[in-house]
């Protein structure tokens, strides 16, 4: 009997821990799936770290935290937008001559340092340049390098989950 009461209160605790994630969940975007996965991994990492019941638990907690960091970076589009730290552009909306009531975007590059970005991410740059044969725009190349890094981060996240998720128990 006491066991059922204990389970009931534990379930209420789960309801409390997941309430904000479930309440804000929607069915139309991958970010909501990542929110649920991030919360689950955070709770599992905390519980595994606290219990410390087996020899490799700290290594498993570190893997969980790596997954959490990857999820956060994917949700915030860190990999896809990092290239913007390597250039300054002035943006100006000017009235369109062709379309009444509309504006056109005029961009002026003030500074650009994509070579540092490409040197920082050599393997992604190499993969992208093979695909972008004939495109000389460094801005376009930087966007594609960011997209490649985003794809690779997502691949690493799911590889870690695939290889280790079944060993994450207490």
N, C-alpha and C positions, 0 to 999 in steps of 0.2 A: 504493500500500500504506500509506504513512504517513498519507494522508488518512483511510483507514478506521480506523486506530488512533486518530487525533485525534477522529473522530466518535464512536467507542466511548467514549472517556473523557469527552467532552462529554455524551454520553447518561447516563453514570454520574453526572455532576454534576447533570443535570436530575433524576435519580432522587433524589438527596440533597436537592435544593432543594424538591421537591414531596412528599417522603416523609410528613412530618407531616400535610399537608393531605389526601393520599390515604388515609393510614392512618385518620384520624379522619372520613373522609367517610361519610355515610349518605344514603339515598335518600328521606328523608321530610320534608325541610324546605328551604325556600329559602335559609336561612343557609349551608348547606353549598355550594350553588352560588355564593353570594357569597364564601365562603372561597376557592374555586378561582379565581374571577375577580379577587379582591383580590391573591392571590399572583402571578398572571400579570401583572397591571398593575404591581405593585411591581417585579417582575423586569424588565419591559419599560422602565419609567421609569428604573431604575438603568442599564440597558444603553444606552438612548438618550442619557441624560445623559453617561455616560462616553465614548461614541463621538463624540457631537456632530458628526455627519457632514453635516448639512444646516442651512441657515440658520434654519429655524423649529423646530429640534429642542427648544429650551428652551420654546417655546410649547406644543409637543405634550407635553413632559414635565409642564408645569403642568396641562394638561388631564387627563393620566393621574392626577396627584396629586389633582385635584379629584374624579375618579371614585372613587379610593381613599377619600377622606374621606367622600363620599356613601355608599359601601358600608358603611364603619364606622359612620356615624350610623344608617343603616337597620338594620344588624344589632343595634345597641345600643338601638334604638327611641328614639333621642334626640328625634326630632320628636314622637313620640306621647306621650312622658312629660315633656316640658319644662313643661307646664302645672302639674305637681306642685310646681315651684319657686315657684309663685305662691299657694300656700295651705298652711296647716298644719291638719291634721286629727288628732284624737285617735281612736284605734280601740280598741274594747273588745268582747270576746266575752262574752256573757252566756248562761247556760243557757236553752234554749228551753222555753217552757211547752207548746207544741204537740207537739214531737217529743222524746221521751225520749232522752237521751244525745247530743243535738245542741246546737249553740250558734247564737245569732243575733249578727250583727255590728251593733254600735251605733256610729255615727260622730257626732262632734261637731266642727263647724268652729270652729277657734280664731281663725284669721285668714284672710282671703281678699283677694287683690289681682288679680283676673282682668282688671280694666280695663287695667292695665299690659301684661298679656300680649296682650290684644286690640289695644291700640295698637301694640305691637311688631310684630304680624303682621296688619296691616290688610287686605291683599288676601285672605289665607286666611279671615279673619273675615268679610269681606264675602261671599265665596263660600258660606261655611257658613250664614250668617244667611238667605240666600235659600232654602236648602234646609230649614232648621229653622223654618219658619213656625209661630209659636205656642208654641214652647218657650222659656220664660223663665229656666230654670235656667242660671246662668252656668257652673256646674260641668259640666253636660252640653254646653253650647256650647264650653267649653274643650277637652273631650275630642274633640269633632268637629273643632275647629280643628287640634288635634294630628294627628288622622287625615288631615285634608286636607293638612297640611304633609308628612306621611310620603308620601302618594300623589304629591304634587308633586315631592318629592326623588327618588323612584323614576322618575318621568317624565323629569326632567332628566338623571338618570344614563343612561338608555337613549337619550335624544336625543343626548347627547354621544357615546355609543358609536356610534350610528347614523351620525352625521355625520362622525366622525373616525377610527374604528377602522381603516379601510383606508389611512389615511395614516401609521399608526404602524408604520413599518418602519425598518430600519437599512441 
